[in-house]
Amino acid sequence: MNFVEELKWRGMIHDIMPGTEELLNKEKTSGYIGFDPTADSLHIGHMVQVMLLVHFQRSGHTPIALVGGATGMIGDPSGKSEERNLLDEASLRKNQEAIKKQLSKFLDFKSDNDNRALMVNNYDWMKEYSFLGFIRDIGKHITVNYMMSKDSVKKRIGSESKYGMSFTEFSYQLVQGTDFLHLFNHFNCKLQMGGSDQWGNIVTGTELIRRKAGGEAFAITCPLITKSDGTKFGKTESGNVWLDPEKTTPYQFYQFWLNVSDEDAAKYIKIFTVLGQKEIEDIISEHNKAPHERVLQKRLAEEVTVMVHSRSEYDGAVEASQILFGKGTTESLKKMNENTFLSVFEGVPVFDVKMEILLNGVTIADLCTEHSQVFASKGELRRLVQGGGFSLNKERIENTEIVVSQESLLNEKYLLLQKGKKNYYLIRVS
């Protein structure tokens, strides 16, 4: 597989240094991308970088994932308007392990293949430097004029910036350049990849390798992903869409991809899956015949959810989605973990009752009128039950005097009540 050609048709190249494609076609090499370890999970904003490494490994080359333990202590000025919080070493190490576990779902770190992935932490070599040693060994090879010419620096020290730029952040490109130099010397790493906002930092590394090691190194950046409506990709009203199922449930993750626009789905299926060009063209063609069936979004959501989570988590997310459209069952509710359950019914009215009420046994009529306000009166409840429009845990209620007990609880604390087709209520028992 030709790596550069693969990225081109997928729309994943923004800048490429002359000679890069020739190098990759001529020899097996190593290439790296840096990941910021300031959280213990990656989010979907990182997935473009992850997919670059996936295609790189599929092309026969060796991907290196660099966790920026040292650079995480400084803060990257690229694309930022102000400095970010810095972390201690223990927190960074914890985050590194969590990130490696997530990357292992995408990259082969363990096989005997000679292009198995590597993970490194730049703190391991940067911690050896003294300040005087760093400015002697690295600083003298890159001029201030060169560093000042970078867009990331210009924006922060220009008249439009109210925050300015600390020396710590100004030195960031030297630290990132040192990473590239170290990987060049120790891992035959001749390529650095990243988002288009990283171009300035990356070429500082290629320049440092040329001046200090007399070597030649290369760079590829991918476009920053945008949404067709101009809003930021990967953000929802509740924040980032994380790869960690504790932060973003597989159901919420699946729903994110399922709800993207047709235009975005046609772009994202090329970037975030490994499906081939012909198959993607066929899916888009099928989708265009009946856009309302959302064939494209469904396939995109399936591919990405299975890759990030698992086939079983995907199946669970699909089953959970069916519940809101009237196709769920009591059994599917019982199988759902609490996080997914709460994700599905986020925003519905919740009433709290004490456990002793259920331990003594309570009629559905008393539960819904005296102990909660699901119904204003027993008469209203009775009329809905007679019309067949009321259910408990997806089972139709035919008698208002039926007794509800502890055995009816979902996840040992919830009851799901439904009026008609779309009105849901939760009773939370404590």
N, C-alpha and C positions, 0 to 999 in steps of 0.2 A: 504494500500500500504506500503510495506516494503521499507523505505527510502534508506537504504544502498544497498539493492539488486537492486533497481531502478537505483541508481547511477552507480553501477558496470557494468550493461549491456550497459549503455550509455557511458561508458568510462570516467566517471567523478570523479574517485577517484585516487589520487596520494598517499596520506598518510592518515592513519586513526589510531587514538590512540586506543590501546587495551581497550575493554569494551564499546566502543561507540555504536556498534550495539545492544549490550545487553541492554544498557540504553534506547535506542529509542524504542525497542520492548517491554520494561517493562512498560514505563510510558510516558505520554504526557509531553513534555518539551519545553523550548524556546531555540532557537539558533540564533546567529547573524552573520552578515557580515558587515564590515566597508566599507564605500564608501568615496572616496576622493572628497571634495567639491570645488576643485580649479577651476572648470568650471561650467557653469550654465546648462550643459547637460551631460548626460552619453553618452558614445559611445559604439560601439559593443564589444570593449575589456572588458567592464564591464558585458556583457550579460551572461557570464558563471556564474558569481557570482549571478546575478539576477535569473537565472534558478535554481541554487541551492536552493534559497529561495522559488521559485515556487514549486519545488518538495517537499520541506520540509513542506510547508503549505498543499499541496495535500495529504501528508502522515498523516495529523491530528495534526501536531505540530505548534507552534507559531513562525513565522519568525519575527526577529527584524532587521530592517535596521538602522544601525548607521551611521550618517553623522559626519565625523570627523572635527567638527568645531575647536576643540582644536588641534588635531593632524595636521590639515591643516595649522595651524600657525607655525608648527615645520618643517614638511617635513619628509617623510618616506625614510630611506636609502635603503630599499630593492630593489635590481635590478637597483639602480641608481649609476651613476658615479660621480655626483656632486649635490650640494644642489639646491633646486628649489626655486622659488619665493614664498614668504609668503603673505597671504591675511589679510585684516582687517575684523573685525567682521561683518560689514554691508554687505560686499561682500559675506562673507560666508553664512549669513542668506538668502540672495537673492538666492544664488545657492542651498541652502537646499530646499527651497520651489519648485524650478524648478525640482530638483531631485525627490522630493516626488510625484509631479504631474506625472512624467514619470513612477515611480515605481507603481503608482496606476493602470496603465494599465496591470500590471502583477500580483499584489498582492491585496488581499482583506483587505483593511484598515477599511472599514465602516460597515460591516454586524454585526449582533448580535452573530455570531459564536464565540465560546470561544477561537478559535485560529486565530482570526483576526490579521493582521499584525500590528506591531508598528514601529514608526520611532522615534528615539532619536538622540540628538546631544550631543556629549561628552563635548562640551564647557559648557553645563549647570551644570555639576558637577565639571569639572576641574577648572572653574573660581573661585571656592570657596577656592582652595588650595593656601596657601602661599608657597614660596619656602622652608622655614624651615619645614612647616607642611608636605610637600610632601616627603622630604628626611627623615623625622622622621617616617611617617606612612607607606611609601611604600619602599623607598630606602633601609632601613635596612634589608628588608626581602629577597633581591636578591643580591647575591655577584657579584663583578666585574668579578671574574673568570667565573661565569656562563654567564654573558653578553658578555664577550670577546670570548666565545666559539662559538657564532653564526656566521654563514657564512656571513650574511649581514654586520657584523662588521669586520670580518677578511678581506674581500675583500677591504674594504674602508681604513683600516689602514695598509694593507700589502704593500710590496715593489712595487707591480704593480700599486698601486694607486698614481696618481700625485696630487689628491685633498685633501687627508686626510679626517678626519671626525671631525666635531665640537662636542662639548659636548651636544649641543642641539639635534643633530641627534642621538648621542649615547644614550641619555635618552629616545628615541622614544619607545623602547620596554617596558620601565617601564610605560609610559603613556598608551600604548595599553593594557598592563596587568592590569592597573587600571580600564580601561573600562570594561574588562571582570569581574573583581572583583565587580564593581558597579552593573553590570547587573545580576550577580550571586546573589548578596544580595537583589536586589530590584525587579527582574523579574523572579526569578527561572531559570535563563539562565545558562544551563550546557554545552552548545556546542558553539564553535566558528568555523566558516568555512571561507575559503579564497583560494587564489591561492597558488600554491606550494612554491612561494617565501616568503609567510607569515608564514611558519611553525615555524620558530624561534620565531617570535613575539607572535604567538598564544600559544605556549607551555610555554612561560614566564608567560602568563596569568594563565594557569592551575597551574603552580608552585606557583604563588602568592596566588591563591585561596587555595591551599593546605596548604601553610605556614601561611597565615594570618587568613583565615576563617576556616581552618580545613575541607574544603570541597573537593569534587571530581568533576572535570570538564574534558571535552573531546574536541577533535579536529578532523576535517576532512579538507583536502585540495584537490583541483582538479588540474589536470595538466595545465600548461600554454599552450594555444592553439597555434599551429604552422600550417603553410601551407606546403603542400607536396613539394613545390619547395624551401623550406627553408627560404622564405621571411616572414616578420612579418605579423601576422594575423591582420585584421582590418584597415590596412593602404592602402591608394591608392596614386596615384601620387599627388593628391591634399590634402592629409592629412587624418585625422581621418574620419571614417564613423560614424556620430553622430546620436543619436535618435531624436534630435530636427529637425523638418522639415524645420526650417529656416536655419539651418547650413548644412544639407544634405537633399535634397528634397526626398520625397517618391519614385520618379522615380529613382534617383541615388542610393537610398537605395536598391530598388528592383533589379536594375541592378548589384549591388555588388554581391548579392547572386546568381543571374542568371548566372553569369560568373565564378563561382568557378569551379575548376576541378572536374572530376568524383570522384577521391579519396577523396578530401576534402568534397564534397557534402555528400558522404556516412557517413563521420564522423560527419559533422555539423548537419545533420538532426536528429541525436540522441541527440546532445547536446543542440541545440537551438529551439527544438519544444517539445511539449508534446504528440506527436503521440506515440501510443503504439508499442511494439516490433514487433508484427505480421504484423501490417500495414506498418511499415518501411521496414521490410524484403520483403514484397510484392512489395513495390515501387521500391526498389533496384533491385529486380528480373525483374520487368517490364522494368526498365531502361536498364538493361544489354542486353535485347533482341534487343534494337534499341538505342544505346547510342547517336546517332546523333540527336535524337528527344529531348534529355535532359529532360526527364520526371522527373528525380530526382531533378535537379536544379530548374525546374519550380515549383515543389511542395514545396521545401525548401523555395524558394523566396516568394511563396504565404503565407505559414504558418508564416514566420517571419515578413513579411510586414504587414499582417493583425493584428498580435499581437502587433507590435510596433506602427502602425499608425491606420488603420481601413480598413474595407472591401472596402469602397468607394475609399479610397486613393490607395489601391491595384489595383482596377479596372481601375482607372485613369492612374496608372503607366503602366499597361499592354497595355492600349489604346495608351498611348504615345509611347511605344516601337514599336507598329505596324506602326506608322507613317514613321519611317525610312525604313520599308520594303514594303512601297507602299500601305499599307492598311488603312492609315488614311484618314480622310475627313475634309472638311472645318469646319464642326460642331465640330469635336473632337479637332481641333486647337483652336476654339473659347472658348471651355470649359476649356482649360488649363490655369492655373495661370502663371504669368510671370516667377517665379522661375523655374517651371517645363519646361516651353517652352524653356528657356535659357539653361537648363540642357540638353534637348534633342538635341539642335542644337549647343552645345558647340563646339567651334573650327571652325565653318563654317565662310566664309568671311562675313564681315559686312560693309555696306556702310551707311553713314549718309547723310540725306537730311533734308531740312527745311520744316516745316509744311505748310508754305504758298504755296509751290509748289502743294501740294495735295488740299489745299483749293480752288485754282484756277482751279483745274482739270488738269491732265497731262496724255498724252497717255503712254501706256506701253512701246512704242518704245523710247520716249524721256526719260522716267524715267530710263530705263536700259542702255542707251547709253550716254545721255548728262548729266544727274544728278547723275549717278553712273557708275561704270565700270563692270556691270554684263556681258555686251557684248561689244566686241571691235567695232562692227558696227551694223547698222540697217539691213544690208544684212545678217549678221550671225544670228541675231534674227529671221528675216523673214524665213530663210531656216529651222530653228529649229521648228518654229510655224507651217509651212507647213507640216512638218513631224510628227506633233502631239507630240513633245517632250518637250514642255515648259508649265509650270503651275504656277499660282499665288494662294497662299493659298490653294494648293491641287486641284484647279479647272483648267482644261486645257484651255489655251489661244488659240483661233482660229483666232484672228485678232489683228495685231500689233497696230492698231489705237484705240483699246478699251481704255476708259478713267478710270484712277484709281483715287479714291477720298478718303476722310477721312473715309468713311463708310467701306472701305476695311481693315482698320487697325485691327491687332490682339493685344489685350491688350492695345489698343489705341495708339500704337507706332511702331508696327512692320509689315512688309510685308515679306512673305516667298516665295521665288522664287526657282524654281526647273528646272534644265536642265537635261533631260534624267531621268534615274532611281535613280542616287545616288548623283548628284551634287546639293548641296543646297547653297543658298545665302540669307542673311538677309538684308533688308533695314530698318534702324532705323530712325524714324521720330522724330524730336525735334523742 
